Amino acid sequence: MRWCFSVNVVILLISSACKKEINEGNTQQFADLDSIINVIESRLFPLEEDIDQLTNFTEELFQNQEFYIQKAEKERYKISEDGVVFKEDVQPYESGVYVAANTPNREKALQQLYYTEAMDSLLRIIKNKTPFISQVYFNTKLQMCRIYPEFDVLNIADANLDLTSFNFYYLADEVRNPERESRWVEEVYIDPAGRGWILSLIHPVYYLGDLKGVLGIDITVKDLFQQFLNIKGKKIVIVDGSGTVVAGTSAAIETLNLPPLKYHTYIQTINSDNYRKEDFNLFKSKSKEVRKMISKFLLENDNQFMYREGQNSYKVLCRQMNLLNWYVLQIG
């Protein structure tokens, strides 16, 4: 009897020691995830200040239109055979411009081009100080776009493009953003201009109570997460609030039986939103265990999950980001 008691004590001690070791391991892994989130968000937070500053400056341009119109180089704006207004011989330090052929008022759109010309220096400063920013731009309901760095608008943008139909415009409108504040377009989309998967920060611009346009800062997802996608031996996946994979290491993508996560660097004519394929949505995974896992994380707010696929067992830890409704997963 005494022997049985001793054995039970030993088993209890071993079990407690194992649990302590597991808990300590989890604590360290959660700390690693928190560290990743802190670094990502420390890079994104300053952009909110940048776009606020850009908004204030743009509103000032609207308030002093006549002054800035007089300073514009009007002779450099041309009209293509398709009816698109563009700027001739754009220099590296200048923004590119575009006014669609279907603008409701070409004369007023031209006026916007003239007085927003003063935006160039600030657009350039914001873009150049942050490596993972791909472009900074201003789109208006007159179908005018000013964008830095420029791209080949005559060959890439459709002549009758409706800028207000894109998520980086309509998500800032009066209905979806009544607070009139900056907001993140969390549903990452494939950029048809060839820059890969894009995360956008947008801000509406109002003048005399009327929504005139939307400012945007585009971030290339690959550049933002490059540091974490190259961590040797780590299986890291970042998913958005719908369960769609935003980024991930090759090892993690392979473990989840997803197709290779390519960054779509093709170029095609811009004519509509181009969203991620459902192949990367974990709620639609062929694996019942993966579907159960993502449900636990996103719907039940769990932060760890054990699952088995074939002969392999996996422990997955999850942390939600603060700035975005995104989740960072580590597969062990």
Secondary structure, 3 states (H helix, E strand, C coil): CHHHHHHHHHHHHHHHHHHHHHHHHHHHHHHHHHHHHHHHHHHHHHHHHHHHHHHHHHHHHHHCHHHHHHHCCHHHEEECCCCCEEECCCCCCCCEEEECCCCCCHHHHHHHHHHCHHHHHHHHHHHHCCCCEEEEEEEECCCEEEEECCCCHHHHECCCCCHHHCHHHHCCCCCCCCCCCCEEEEEEEEECCCCEEEEEEEEEEEECCEEEEEEEEEEEHHHHHHHHHCCCCCCEEEEECCCEEEEECHHHHHHCCCCCCCCCCCCCCECCCCECCHHHEHHHCCCHHHHHHHHHHHCCCCCEEEEEECCEEEEEEEEECCCCCEEEEEEC
